[in-house]
Amino acid sequence: NELEEWKQKFSKNHEQREGAIEGIVVFKGIAKGKAVIVKDRDDLHKVQEGDVLIARLTTPDSIMAMKKACAIVTDLGGITSHAAIVAREFGLPCIVGTKYATKALKDGDEIEIDADKGIIRKIKS
């Protein structure tokens, strides 16, 4: 019971609400763009200038794709994750720890990243 109480106290609820995906803001800003799901390093070439890079997590291999992106969203990570550090360095809106953005979004979805509030919304599929 103590563990459950602690988890409730310190865990962010990442439910999908009214079509929105929530996560942890690591660099504020608002961006709109085409979602590009990066499952592994073989998908990095899909990211074009102005796309939103969406991945389970990022690694140093992702840097060139991250430079092209207008925003970064990850399923995993926190304020000291690779995605968070690089996003702050590049000045890119970034939300991490969404838990399921790579599953809820598809390549080509037009999305809006509100990294002031920690919300990702589909504009159109």
Number of C-alpha atoms within 10 A of each C-alpha: 6 7 8 8 10 10 11 11 9 8 9 13 10 15 14 16 10 7 13 17 22 27 28 24 23 25 25 19 18 19 21 19 21 25 27 25 25 23 14 14 12 8 14 20 11 13 22 17 13 16 24 32 30 28 25 21 20 26 12 10 11 21 16 12 20 26 20 15 26 24 30 30 32 28 20 20 21 19 16 10 18 16 29 26 16 22 25 15 10 15 15 24 26 32 36 29 23 27 18 19 24 21 12 12 20 16 16 15 18 19 20 21 28 21 26 16 15 23 21 25 20 20 13 10 12
